[in-house]
Amino acid sequence: STLAGFFFETWDTKKVSRRYQSVSGNWRPPINSSLSFLPRCEKLHILDCCNGLLLCKCWQDTDRKILDYVVCNPATEKWVVVPATN
């Protein structure tokens, strides 16, 4: 497979910025690098990626002690919360 692009995060003292950088010569629709299509999160970190899917850790804005793991596809803006394990 060919690399089409990659996500990266930059930090300053108060804010994380996410960017998507295309590296392919093919035109593709823009990717929503803010991931604003995900459920409301107070804080979001990209943990890993594979084949266009991102694994993210999302802290709830109602209670920062509660977090979910979310797998999403930024190209299609589809996402699913990973079921909790006990």
Rosetta blueprint (number, residue, H / E / L):
1 S L
2 T L
3 L L
4 A L
5 G E
6 F E
7 F E
8 F E
9 E E
10 T E
11 W E
12 D L
13 T L
14 K L
15 K L
16 V E
17 S E
18 R E
19 R E
20 Y E
21 Q E
22 S E
23 V L
24 S L
25 G L
26 N L
27 W L
28 R L
29 P L
30 P L
31 I L
32 N L
33 S L
34 S L
35 L L
36 S L
37 F L
38 L L
39 P L
40 R L
41 C E
42 E E
43 K E
44 L E
45 H E
46 I E
47 L E
48 D E
49 C E
50 C E
51 N L
52 G L
53 L E
54 L E
55 L E
56 C E
57 K E
58 C E
59 W E
60 Q E
61 D L
62 T L
63 D L
64 R L
65 K L
66 I L
67 L E
68 D E
69 Y E
70 V E
71 V E
72 C E
73 N E
74 P L
75 A L
76 T L
77 E L
78 K E
79 W E
80 V E
81 V E
82 V L
83 P L
84 A L
85 T L
86 N L
